[in-house]
C-alpha cells in the first residue's frame, strides 16, 4: 500500500503516468502477485494520515506500506519534531499489523530556507532510526535540480521523471517484497 500525498497520488498527471502506476506495472511484469493499493490523497498531512491509517490497514491488510507523507506538513511550516513524531506513530502502527514499512522523504523547495529544509530531512532520518524502517531520503533524488522536471507549480514532478522517482524508491522497496509462488 502506498500511503502518501499528491506526489504519490499523481497530481497533474494522466492516469497511469505516476510513479505508483509504474510500480504496479513493474510488480506485475516481475511476477509479484501483490496488487498495489494507492491510498494517497492530495494535500494529505501526517496528522491526516494518523486519522486514516487504522481503517486502511484493517481494510487492505498490506504486507508493505510505503509511507510518503510530511511534505504538506513542511510546506505549512510545521515543526520538524512534530513531523518526525507523526511519522514514527504511523510507521509503528503499520508495523504492529505485521506490515513492513518504507519511509520516503521529500525535500522542500529552496525558498523555505536551508536550515528548515535540513531539519525536515533529519526528521525523516530520525523517524527511520527510531522505528528501524528503511528510508529513501529523497523521492526527488536526481530530479530536484532542474526546473523542467516540475509542473508549473514547481512542486509536482512532470510525467517524464516519474520513472526516476520509481527508481529512487525501488532499490529500498524490493527487499521488502515477496514474490507470489502460487
N, CA and C atoms as an extended XYZ file, in Angstrom:
546
Properties=species:S:1:pos:R:3:atomname:S:1:resname:S:1:resid:I:1 pbc="F F F"
N         0.850       -1.173        0.000 N   UNK     1
C         0.000        0.000        0.000 CA  UNK     1
C         0.895        1.236        0.000 C   UNK     1
N         0.572        2.157       -0.882 N   UNK     2
C         1.268        3.432       -0.928 CA  UNK     2
C         0.407        4.420       -0.161 C   UNK     2
N         0.994        5.005        0.885 N   UNK     3
C         0.266        5.916        1.746 CA  UNK     3
C         0.977        7.256        1.688 C   UNK     3
N         0.494        8.119        0.785 N   UNK     4
C         1.202        9.362        0.540 CA  UNK     4
C         0.278       10.522        0.258 C   UNK     4
N         0.887       11.530       -0.353 N   UNK     5
C         0.171       12.760       -0.685 CA  UNK     5
C         0.090       12.897       -2.210 C   UNK     5
N        -0.018       14.124       -2.697 N   UNK     6
C        -0.192       14.372       -4.133 CA  UNK     6
C         0.965       13.830       -4.970 C   UNK     6
N         2.156       13.736       -4.385 N   UNK     7
C         3.321       13.235       -5.126 CA  UNK     7
C         3.143       11.767       -5.500 C   UNK     7
N         2.404       11.038       -4.680 N   UNK     8
C         2.116        9.634       -4.972 CA  UNK     8
C         0.729        9.447       -5.580 C   UNK     8
N        -0.148       10.419       -5.389 N   UNK     9
C        -1.497       10.348       -5.965 CA  UNK     9
C        -1.490       10.695       -7.451 C   UNK     9
N        -0.379       11.254       -7.945 N   UNK    10
C        -0.274       11.577       -9.362 CA  UNK    10
C        -0.868       12.921       -9.740 C   UNK    10
N        -0.772       13.880       -8.847 N   UNK    11
C        -1.316       15.208       -9.108 CA  UNK    11
C        -0.797       15.781      -10.429 C   UNK    11
N        -1.726       16.242      -11.261 N   UNK    12
C        -1.378       16.893      -12.522 CA  UNK    12
C        -0.953       15.939      -13.631 C   UNK    12
N        -1.058       14.632      -13.370 N   UNK    13
C        -0.656       13.634      -14.365 CA  UNK    13
C        -1.880       12.881      -14.871 C   UNK    13
N        -1.763       12.317      -16.062 N   UNK    14
C        -2.824       11.453      -16.577 CA  UNK    14
C        -2.761       10.107      -15.867 C   UNK    14
N        -3.852        9.417      -15.848 N   UNK    15
C        -3.923        8.090      -15.232 CA  UNK    15
C        -2.841        7.183      -15.826 C   UNK    15
N        -2.125        6.502      -14.983 N   UNK    16
C        -1.085        5.583      -15.436 CA  UNK    16
C         0.290        6.199      -15.573 C   UNK    16
N         0.426        7.521      -15.380 N   UNK    17
C         1.724        8.176      -15.563 CA  UNK    17
C         2.548        8.298      -14.283 C   UNK    17
N         1.906        8.229      -13.138 N   UNK    18
C         2.599        8.445      -11.877 CA  UNK    18
C         3.507        7.288      -11.488 C   UNK    18
N         4.431        7.554      -10.556 N   UNK    19
C         5.391        6.529      -10.156 CA  UNK    19
C         4.695        5.325       -9.523 C   UNK    19
N         3.552        5.526       -8.871 N   UNK    20
C         2.849        4.401       -8.252 CA  UNK    20
C         2.262        3.494       -9.335 C   UNK    20
N         1.712        4.069      -10.391 N   UNK    21
C         1.204        3.265      -11.506 CA  UNK    21
C         2.347        2.506      -12.172 C   UNK    21
N         3.492        3.160      -12.315 N   UNK    22
C         4.665        2.486      -12.891 CA  UNK    22
C         5.144        1.355      -11.989 C   UNK    22
N         5.054        1.546      -10.682 N   UNK    23
C         5.406        0.494       -9.737 CA  UNK    23
C         4.474       -0.700       -9.900 C   UNK    23
N         3.196       -0.440      -10.008 N   UNK    24
C         2.219       -1.503      -10.186 CA  UNK    24
C         2.529       -2.324      -11.444 C   UNK    24
N         2.870       -1.629      -12.534 N   UNK    25
C         3.230       -2.311      -13.776 CA  UNK    25
C         4.480       -3.161      -13.587 C   UNK    25
N         5.471       -2.618      -12.894 N   UNK    26
C         6.716       -3.348      -12.672 CA  UNK    26
C         6.474       -4.599      -11.831 C   UNK    26
N         5.708       -4.464      -10.772 N   UNK    27
C         5.435       -5.614       -9.908 CA  UNK    27
C         4.709       -6.713      -10.669 C   UNK    27
N         3.759       -6.315      -11.490 N   UNK    28
C         3.007       -7.285      -12.280 CA  UNK    28
C         3.909       -8.010      -13.274 C   UNK    28
N         4.729       -7.262      -13.999 N   UNK    29
C         5.590       -7.878      -15.014 CA  UNK    29
C         6.726       -8.694      -14.401 C   UNK    29
N         7.102       -8.395      -13.139 N   UNK    30
C         8.193       -9.117      -12.486 CA  UNK    30
C         7.700      -10.326      -11.692 C   UNK    30
N         6.394      -10.583      -11.711 N   UNK    31
C         5.878      -11.777      -11.064 CA  UNK    31
C         5.519      -11.633       -9.591 C   UNK    31
N         5.394      -10.402       -9.133 N   UNK    32
C         4.929      -10.194       -7.769 CA  UNK    32
C         3.409      -10.233       -7.809 C   UNK    32
N         2.808      -11.051       -6.997 N   UNK    33
C         1.364      -11.227       -7.057 CA  UNK    33
C         0.567      -10.178       -6.326 C   UNK    33
N         1.242       -9.374       -5.500 N   UNK    34
C         0.502       -8.419       -4.683 CA  UNK    34
C         0.029       -7.221       -5.508 C   UNK    34
N        -1.239       -6.864       -5.358 N   UNK    35
C        -1.701       -5.637       -6.006 CA  UNK    35
C        -1.199       -4.424       -5.234 C   UNK    35
N        -1.094       -3.313       -5.909 N   UNK    36
C        -0.704       -2.073       -5.259 CA  UNK    36
C        -1.972       -1.283       -4.956 C   UNK    36
N        -2.150       -0.956       -3.695 N   UNK    37
C        -3.254       -0.098       -3.276 CA  UNK    37
C        -2.662        1.291       -3.108 C   UNK    37
N        -3.149        2.240       -3.902 N   UNK    38
C        -2.671        3.607       -3.763 CA  UNK    38
C        -3.663        4.372       -2.893 C   UNK    38
N        -3.302        4.509       -1.611 N   UNK    39
C        -4.154        5.207       -0.642 CA  UNK    39
C        -3.681        6.642       -0.447 C   UNK    39
N        -3.056        7.190       -1.463 N   UNK    40
C        -2.525        8.552       -1.401 CA  UNK    40
C        -3.624        9.568       -1.697 C   UNK    40
N        -3.555       10.705       -0.997 N   UNK    41
C        -4.546       11.764       -1.144 CA  UNK    41
C        -3.807       13.091       -1.276 C   UNK    41
N        -4.140       13.838       -2.308 N   UNK    42
C        -3.527       15.160       -2.470 CA  UNK    42
C        -3.826       16.024       -1.253 C   UNK    42
N        -2.791       16.714       -0.779 N   UNK    43
C        -2.936       17.595        0.361 CA  UNK    43
C        -2.798       16.913        1.709 C   UNK    43
N        -2.616       15.604        1.719 N   UNK    44
C        -2.546       14.857        2.978 CA  UNK    44
C        -1.350       15.278        3.819 C   UNK    44
N        -1.569       15.348        5.114 N   UNK    45
C        -0.517       15.635        6.090 CA  UNK    45
C        -0.314       14.395        6.951 C   UNK    45
N         0.720       14.421        7.776 N   UNK    46
C         0.927       13.286        8.680 CA  UNK    46
C        -0.224       13.194        9.680 C   UNK    46
N        -0.778       14.324       10.097 N   UNK    47
C        -1.913       14.296       11.022 CA  UNK    47
C        -3.137       13.688       10.352 C   UNK    47
N        -3.402       14.082        9.121 N   UNK    48
C        -4.495       13.469        8.367 CA  UNK    48
C        -4.266       11.981        8.189 C   UNK    48
N        -3.017       11.616        7.947 N   UNK    49
C        -2.670       10.204        7.809 CA  UNK    49
C        -2.952        9.421        9.076 C   UNK    49
N        -2.675       10.028       10.229 N   UNK    50
C        -2.963        9.366       11.504 CA  UNK    50
C        -4.453        9.061       11.627 C   UNK    50
N        -5.291        9.951       11.107 N   UNK    51
C        -6.737        9.757       11.177 CA  UNK    51
C        -7.245        8.687       10.213 C   UNK    51
N        -6.498        8.408        9.151 N   UNK    52
C        -6.960        7.453        8.122 CA  UNK    52
C        -6.304        6.084        8.191 C   UNK    52
N        -5.123        5.980        8.796 N   UNK    53
C        -4.313        4.772        8.649 CA  UNK    53
C        -4.949        3.513        9.224 C   UNK    53
N        -5.495        3.555       10.418 N   UNK    54
C        -6.030        2.336       11.046 CA  UNK    54
C        -7.079        1.671       10.158 C   UNK    54
N        -7.985        2.466        9.609 N   UNK    55
C        -9.026        1.911        8.734 CA  UNK    55
C        -8.413        1.269        7.486 C   UNK    55
N        -7.439        1.947        6.897 N   UNK    56
C        -6.808        1.402        5.687 CA  UNK    56
C        -6.052        0.113        5.988 C   UNK    56
N        -5.372        0.064        7.117 N   UNK    57
C        -4.643       -1.158        7.479 CA  UNK    57
C        -5.601       -2.325        7.687 C   UNK    57
N        -6.728       -2.094        8.352 N   UNK    58
C        -7.671       -3.187        8.588 CA  UNK    58
C        -8.407       -3.591        7.313 C   UNK    58
N        -8.640       -2.629        6.437 N   UNK    59
C        -9.342       -2.928        5.190 CA  UNK    59
C        -8.464       -3.677        4.192 C   UNK    59
N        -7.236       -3.209        4.006 N   UNK    60
C        -6.378       -3.758        2.948 CA  UNK    60
C        -5.358       -4.782        3.441 C   UNK    60
N        -5.035       -4.790        4.723 N   UNK    61
C        -4.054       -5.710        5.313 CA  UNK    61
C        -2.778       -5.811        4.464 C   UNK    61
N        -2.121       -4.664        4.241 N   UNK    62
C        -0.939       -4.679        3.368 CA  UNK    62
C         0.249       -5.393        4.007 C   UNK    62
N         1.037       -6.051        3.167 N   UNK    63
C         2.293       -6.662        3.621 CA  UNK    63
C         3.372       -5.597        3.719 C   UNK    63
N         3.260       -4.577        2.859 N   UNK    64
C         4.242       -3.497        2.811 CA  UNK    64
C         3.485       -2.173        2.737 C   UNK    64
N         3.977       -1.187        3.483 N   UNK    65
C         3.426        0.164        3.418 CA  UNK    65
C         4.563        1.109        3.043 C   UNK    65
N         4.378        1.828        1.961 N   UNK    66
C         5.309        2.888        1.580 CA  UNK    66
C         4.716        4.179        2.112 C   UNK    66
N         5.398        4.776        3.085 N   UNK    67
C         4.914        5.963        3.767 CA  UNK    67
C         5.591        7.195        3.186 C   UNK    67
N         4.838        7.930        2.370 N   UNK    68
C         5.361        9.137        1.712 CA  UNK    68
C         4.513       10.320        2.149 C   UNK    68
N         4.712       10.737        3.384 N   UNK    69
C         3.994       11.881        3.933 CA  UNK    69
C         4.978       12.820        4.616 C   UNK    69
N         4.547       14.037        4.873 N   UNK    70
C         5.376       15.021        5.555 CA  UNK    70
C         5.611       16.273        4.739 C   UNK    70
N         5.522       16.167        3.427 N   UNK    71
C         5.789       17.338        2.580 CA  UNK    71
C         4.786       18.457        2.842 C   UNK    71
N         3.499       18.110        2.956 N   UNK    72
C         2.496       19.148        3.185 CA  UNK    72
C         2.617       19.746        4.578 C   UNK    72
N         3.024       18.934        5.553 N   UNK    73
C         3.282       19.472        6.892 CA  UNK    73
C         4.380       20.530        6.795 C   UNK    73
N         5.455       20.193        6.080 N   UNK    74
C         6.604       21.092        5.958 CA  UNK    74
C         6.233       22.355        5.167 C   UNK    74
N         5.438       22.199        4.121 N   UNK    75
C         5.022       23.370        3.334 CA  UNK    75
C         4.191       24.331        4.187 C   UNK    75
N         3.577       23.807        5.221 N   UNK    76
C         2.795       24.645        6.142 CA  UNK    76
C         3.651       25.177        7.282 C   UNK    76
N         4.935       24.830        7.274 N   UNK    77
C         5.856       25.338        8.276 CA  UNK    77
C         5.737       24.685        9.641 C   UNK    77
N         5.198       23.469        9.692 N   UNK    78
C         5.048       22.797       10.975 CA  UNK    78
C         6.405       22.392       11.543 C   UNK    78
N         6.521       22.281       12.835 N   UNK    79
C         7.802       21.921       13.451 CA  UNK    79
C         8.274       20.537       13.003 C   UNK    79
N         9.536       20.422       12.628 N   UNK    80
C        10.071       19.124       12.192 CA  UNK    80
C         9.898       18.023       13.239 C   UNK    80
N         9.969       18.353       14.513 N   UNK    81
C         9.790       17.327       15.546 CA  UNK    81
C         8.391       16.716       15.491 C   UNK    81
N         7.389       17.542       15.201 N   UNK    82
C         6.029       17.036       15.063 CA  UNK    82
C         5.892       16.119       13.859 C   UNK    82
N         6.540       16.482       12.761 N   UNK    83
C         6.529       15.638       11.565 CA  UNK    83
C         7.176       14.296       11.905 C   UNK    83
N         8.334       14.354       12.547 N   UNK    84
C         9.044       13.129       12.935 CA  UNK    84
C         8.175       12.250       13.832 C   UNK    84
N         7.593       12.843       14.863 N   UNK    85
C         6.782       12.057       15.798 CA  UNK    85
C         5.593       11.413       15.096 C   UNK    85
N         4.942       12.134       14.194 N   UNK    86
C         3.818       11.560       13.445 CA  UNK    86
C         4.289       10.437       12.527 C   UNK    86
N         5.429       10.614       11.879 N   UNK    87
C         5.971        9.541       11.030 CA  UNK    87
C         6.268        8.301       11.861 C   UNK    87
N         6.799        8.487       13.054 N   UNK    88
C         7.082        7.355       13.938 CA  UNK    88
C         5.781        6.644       14.312 C   UNK    88
N         4.763        7.407       14.690 N   UNK    89
C         3.479        6.808       15.072 CA  UNK    89
C         2.858        6.056       13.901 C   UNK    89
N         2.884        6.648       12.712 N   UNK    90
C         2.354        5.985       11.517 CA  UNK    90
C         3.109        4.691       11.225 C   UNK    90
N         4.429        4.762       11.295 N   UNK    91
C         5.255        3.591       10.996 CA  UNK    91
C         4.997        2.481       12.007 C   UNK    91
N         5.010        2.823       13.265 N   UNK    92
C         4.790        1.797       14.305 CA  UNK    92
C         3.400        1.195       14.218 C   UNK    92
N         2.410        1.997       13.865 N   UNK    93
C         1.048        1.474       13.699 CA  UNK    93
C         1.007        0.422       12.597 C   UNK    93
N         1.647        0.703       11.495 N   UNK    94
C         1.684       -0.264       10.394 CA  UNK    94
C         2.506       -1.485       10.781 C   UNK    94
N         3.635       -1.271       11.446 N   UNK    95
C         4.484       -2.386       11.860 CA  UNK    95
C         3.748       -3.325       12.820 C   UNK    95
N         2.893       -2.783       13.673 N   UNK    96
C         2.147       -3.611       14.632 CA  UNK    96
C         1.226       -4.598       13.931 C   UNK    96
N         0.828       -4.298       12.698 N   UNK    97
C        -0.033       -5.208       11.941 CA  UNK    97
C         0.793       -6.246       11.179 C   UNK    97
N         2.108       -6.151       11.286 N   UNK    98
C         2.984       -7.071       10.564 CA  UNK    98
C         3.473       -6.531        9.236 C   UNK    98
N         3.043       -5.336        8.872 N   UNK    99
C         3.480       -4.745        7.604 CA  UNK    99
C         4.926       -4.265        7.714 C   UNK    99
N         5.649       -4.422        6.630 N   UNK   100
C         6.985       -3.843        6.525 CA  UNK   100
C         6.795       -2.427        5.972 C   UNK   100
N         7.517       -1.463        6.539 N   UNK   101
C         7.307       -0.061        6.181 CA  UNK   101
C         8.569        0.520        5.562 C   UNK   101
N         8.381        1.273        4.508 N   UNK   102
C         9.441        2.046        3.879 CA  UNK   102
C         9.046        3.515        3.991 C   UNK   102
N         9.908        4.316        4.610 N   UNK   103
C         9.658        5.751        4.737 CA  UNK   103
C        10.332        6.459        3.563 C   UNK   103
N         9.578        7.335        2.901 N   UNK   104
C        10.092        8.077        1.747 CA  UNK   104
C        10.057        9.571        2.062 C   UNK   104
N        11.215       10.207        2.026 N   UNK   105
C        11.324       11.634        2.293 CA  UNK   105
C        11.123       12.457        1.038 C   UNK   105
N        10.685       13.686        1.251 N   UNK   106
C        10.532       14.633        0.146 CA  UNK   106
C        11.166       15.955        0.547 C   UNK   106
N        12.053       16.470       -0.289 N   UNK   107
C        12.717       17.735        0.042 CA  UNK   107
C        11.789       18.924       -0.164 C   UNK   107
N        12.113       19.989        0.527 N   UNK   108
C        11.353       21.232        0.397 CA  UNK   108
C        11.939       22.114       -0.699 C   UNK   108
N        11.121       22.967       -1.280 N   UNK   109
C        11.674       23.965       -2.207 CA  UNK   109
C        12.682       24.855       -1.469 C   UNK   109
N        13.643       25.350       -2.185 N   UNK   110
C        14.737       26.138       -1.602 CA  UNK   110
C        14.256       27.381       -0.864 C   UNK   110
N        13.115       27.941       -1.277 N   UNK   111
C        12.651       29.177       -0.644 CA  UNK   111
C        12.176       28.988        0.799 C   UNK   111
N        12.177       27.757        1.299 N   UNK   112
C        11.822       27.517        2.697 CA  UNK   112
C        13.027       27.648        3.615 C   UNK   112
N        14.201       27.837        3.018 N   UNK   113
C        15.408       28.041        3.810 CA  UNK   113
C        16.160       26.751        4.047 C   UNK   113
N        17.464       26.874        4.031 N   UNK   114
C        18.338       25.711        4.184 CA  UNK   114
C        18.149       25.064        5.554 C   UNK   114
N        18.123       25.874        6.589 N   UNK   115
C        18.051       25.332        7.953 CA  UNK   115
C        16.769       24.526        8.179 C   UNK   115
N        15.630       25.081        7.775 N   UNK   116
C        14.363       24.367        7.947 CA  UNK   116
C        14.340       23.106        7.068 C   UNK   116
N        14.798       23.221        5.832 N   UNK   117
C        14.848       22.066        4.937 CA  UNK   117
C        15.697       20.937        5.507 C   UNK   117
N        16.835       21.279        6.089 N   UNK   118
C        17.702       20.262        6.702 CA  UNK   118
C        17.037       19.647        7.929 C   UNK   118
N        16.335       20.461        8.699 N   UNK   119
C        15.647       19.943        9.883 CA  UNK   119
C        14.545       18.959        9.489 C   UNK   119
N        13.822       19.260        8.421 N   UNK   120
C        12.784       18.348        7.937 CA  UNK   120
C        13.428       17.060        7.414 C   UNK   120
N        14.525       17.178        6.673 N   UNK   121
C        15.234       15.985        6.183 CA  UNK   121
C        15.684       15.115        7.357 C   UNK   121
N        16.166       15.746        8.417 N   UNK   122
C        16.573       14.987        9.608 CA  UNK   122
C        15.383       14.305       10.276 C   UNK   122
N        14.207       14.897       10.190 N   UNK   123
C        13.007       14.282       10.768 CA  UNK   123
C        12.747       12.917       10.140 C   UNK   123
N        12.922       12.817        8.826 N   UNK   124
C        12.756       11.528        8.143 CA  UNK   124
C        13.821       10.535        8.615 C   UNK   124
N        15.062       10.989        8.697 N   UNK   125
C        16.164       10.121        9.132 CA  UNK   125
C        15.905        9.613       10.545 C   UNK   125
N        15.537       10.507       11.434 N   UNK   126
C        15.297       10.124       12.827 CA  UNK   126
C        14.095        9.188       12.949 C   UNK   126
N        13.052        9.430       12.175 N   UNK   127
C        11.883        8.540       12.206 CA  UNK   127
C        12.274        7.131       11.771 C   UNK   127
N        13.097        7.044       10.742 N   UNK   128
C        13.562        5.728       10.285 CA  UNK   128
C        14.419        5.063       11.363 C   UNK   128
N        15.310        5.818       11.975 N   UNK   129
C        16.161        5.266       13.024 CA  UNK   129
C        15.332        4.795       14.214 C   UNK   129
N        14.350        5.563       14.610 N   UNK   130
C        13.540        5.227       15.786 CA  UNK   130
C        12.664        3.997       15.561 C   UNK   130
N        12.332        3.699       14.315 N   UNK   131
C        11.420        2.589       14.019 CA  UNK   131
C        12.104        1.397       13.355 C   UNK   131
N        13.338        1.575       12.946 N   UNK   132
C        14.032        0.508       12.231 CA  UNK   132
C        13.569        0.337       10.797 C   UNK   132
N        12.784        1.273       10.304 N   UNK   133
C        12.284        1.192        8.923 CA  UNK   133
C        13.349        1.715        7.963 C   UNK   133
N        13.456        1.086        6.791 N   UNK   134
C        14.361        1.647        5.783 CA  UNK   134
C        13.841        3.000        5.299 C   UNK   134
N        14.763        3.797        4.772 N   UNK   135
C        14.452        5.161        4.351 CA  UNK   135
C        14.955        5.426        2.948 C   UNK   135
N        14.102        6.045        2.145 N   UNK   136
C        14.512        6.679        0.892 CA  UNK   136
C        14.614        8.158        1.251 C   UNK   136
N        15.828        8.700        1.346 N   UNK   137
C        15.970       10.081        1.819 CA  UNK   137
C        15.233       11.107        0.967 C   UNK   137
N        15.164       10.869       -0.361 N   UNK   138
C        14.510       11.840       -1.218 CA  UNK   138
C        13.855       11.184       -2.423 C   UNK   138
N        12.548       11.333       -2.510 N   UNK   139
C        11.812       10.869       -3.688 CA  UNK   139
C        12.299       11.592       -4.939 C   UNK   139
N        12.862       12.785       -4.747 N   UNK   140
C        13.288       13.631       -5.862 CA  UNK   140
C        14.759       13.502       -6.211 C   UNK   140
N        15.473       12.543       -5.649 N   UNK   141
C        16.913       12.420       -5.918 CA  UNK   141
C        17.164       12.378       -7.436 C   UNK   141
N        18.033       13.251       -7.896 N   UNK   142
C        18.395       13.272       -9.303 CA  UNK   142
C        17.491       14.113      -10.190 C   UNK   142
N        16.397       14.612       -9.655 N   UNK   143
C        15.497       15.437      -10.477 CA  UNK   143
C        15.334       16.843       -9.925 C   UNK   143
N        15.705       17.053       -8.655 N   UNK   144
C        15.376       18.316       -7.987 CA  UNK   144
C        16.078       19.536       -8.550 C   UNK   144
N        17.187       19.351       -9.234 N   UNK   145
C        17.975       20.498       -9.685 CA  UNK   145
C        17.443       21.157      -10.961 C   UNK   145
N        16.573       20.493      -11.687 N   UNK   146
C        16.125       21.027      -12.976 CA  UNK   146
C        14.663       21.460      -12.935 C   UNK   146
N        14.447       22.730      -13.200 N   UNK   147
C        13.105       23.305      -13.185 CA  UNK   147
C        12.155       22.591      -14.146 C   UNK   147
N        12.670       22.142      -15.295 N   UNK   148
C        11.814       21.496      -16.298 CA  UNK   148
C        11.284       20.137      -15.841 C   UNK   148
N        11.810       19.621      -14.728 N   UNK   149
C        11.320       18.353      -14.192 CA  UNK   149
C        10.041       18.518      -13.374 C   UNK   149
N         9.605       19.779      -13.233 N   UNK   150
C         8.445       20.049      -12.395 CA  UNK   150
C         7.354       20.762      -13.173 C   UNK   150
N         6.124       20.561      -12.722 N   UNK   151
C         4.983       21.253      -13.295 CA  UNK   151
C         5.106       22.741      -12.962 C   UNK   151
N         4.191       23.528      -13.488 N   UNK   152
C         4.248       24.984      -13.319 CA  UNK   152
C         4.257       25.414      -11.854 C   UNK   152
N         3.712       24.590      -10.964 N   UNK   153
C         3.693       24.942       -9.543 CA  UNK   153
C         5.054       24.760       -8.866 C   UNK   153
N         5.989       24.147       -9.575 N   UNK   154
C         7.362       23.898       -9.103 CA  UNK   154
C         7.420       22.977       -7.884 C   UNK   154
N         6.333       22.255       -7.641 N   UNK   155
C         6.264       21.316       -6.527 CA  UNK   155
C         6.070       19.877       -6.990 C   UNK   155
N         5.301       19.708       -8.057 N   UNK   156
C         4.926       18.375       -8.514 CA  UNK   156
C         5.695       17.993       -9.778 C   UNK   156
N         6.390       16.859       -9.754 N   UNK   157
C         7.161       16.430      -10.922 CA  UNK   157
C         6.281       16.107      -12.134 C   UNK   157
N         6.863       16.307      -13.309 N   UNK   158
C         6.189       16.005      -14.577 CA  UNK   158
C         6.231       14.506      -14.843 C   UNK   158
N         5.449       14.076      -15.815 N   UNK   159
C         5.362       12.655      -16.159 CA  UNK   159
C         6.726       12.082      -16.546 C   UNK   159
N         7.524       12.861      -17.234 N   UNK   160
C         8.801       12.366      -17.732 CA  UNK   160
C         9.810       11.947      -16.685 C   UNK   160
N         9.626       12.346      -15.426 N   UNK   161
C        10.580       11.954      -14.379 CA  UNK   161
C         9.978       10.979      -13.368 C   UNK   161
N         8.769       10.530      -13.616 N   UNK   162
C         8.139        9.587      -12.690 CA  UNK   162
C         8.910        8.255      -12.624 C   UNK   162
N         9.490        7.853      -13.743 N   UNK   163
C        10.301        6.632      -13.757 CA  UNK   163
C        11.516        6.761      -12.852 C   UNK   163
N        12.120        7.927      -12.833 N   UNK   164
C        13.263        8.160      -11.940 CA  UNK   164
C        12.807        8.121      -10.483 C   UNK   164
N        11.636        8.666      -10.204 N   UNK   165
C        11.100        8.612       -8.847 CA  UNK   165
C        10.880        7.163       -8.420 C   UNK   165
N        10.353        6.353       -9.331 N   UNK   166
C        10.185        4.926       -9.035 CA  UNK   166
C        11.536        4.289       -8.723 C   UNK   166
N        12.553        4.589       -9.520 N   UNK   167
C        13.882        4.017       -9.271 CA  UNK   167
C        14.423        4.435       -7.903 C   UNK   167
N        14.125        5.669       -7.493 N   UNK   168
C        14.562        6.135       -6.181 CA  UNK   168
C        13.962        5.293       -5.062 C   UNK   168
N        12.744        4.825       -5.256 N   UNK   169
C        12.051        4.016       -4.257 CA  UNK   169
C        12.405        2.528       -4.397 C   UNK   169
N        12.561        2.060       -5.620 N   UNK   170
C        12.648        0.641       -5.919 CA  UNK   170
C        13.774       -0.095       -5.182 C   UNK   170
N        14.957        0.476       -5.134 N   UNK   171
C        16.083       -0.266       -4.529 CA  UNK   171
C        15.853       -0.529       -3.046 C   UNK   171
N        15.127        0.348       -2.365 N   UNK   172
C        14.821        0.126       -0.949 CA  UNK   172
C        13.538       -0.686       -0.758 C   UNK   172
N        12.640       -0.612       -1.726 N   UNK   173
C        11.374       -1.340       -1.632 CA  UNK   173
C        11.536       -2.820       -1.973 C   UNK   173
N        12.328       -3.124       -2.977 N   UNK   174
C        12.448       -4.505       -3.467 CA  UNK   174
C        12.765       -5.519       -2.363 C   UNK   174
N        13.694       -5.228       -1.437 N   UNK   175
C        13.985       -6.204       -0.389 CA  UNK   175
C        12.807       -6.467        0.559 C   UNK   175
N        11.827       -5.590        0.583 N   UNK   176
C        10.663       -5.764        1.466 CA  UNK   176
C         9.584       -6.625        0.834 C   UNK   176
N         9.711       -6.878       -0.451 N   UNK   177
C         8.665       -7.593       -1.191 CA  UNK   177
C         8.944       -9.093       -1.220 C   UNK   177
N         7.869       -9.856       -1.346 N   UNK   178
C         7.998      -11.296       -1.551 CA  UNK   178
C         7.234      -11.644       -2.822 C   UNK   178
N         7.815      -12.540       -3.593 N   UNK   179
C         7.148      -12.965       -4.826 CA  UNK   179
C         6.073      -13.985       -4.500 C   UNK   179
N         4.994      -13.916       -5.258 N   UNK   180
C         3.917      -14.879       -5.115 CA  UNK   180
C         4.355      -16.170       -5.789 C   UNK   180
N         4.408      -17.252       -5.050 N   UNK   181
C         4.911      -18.512       -5.608 CA  UNK   181
C         3.781      -19.447       -6.010 C   UNK   181
N         2.559      -18.957       -6.029 N   UNK   182
C         1.416      -19.797       -6.401 CA  UNK   182
C         1.251      -19.817       -7.891 C   UNK   182
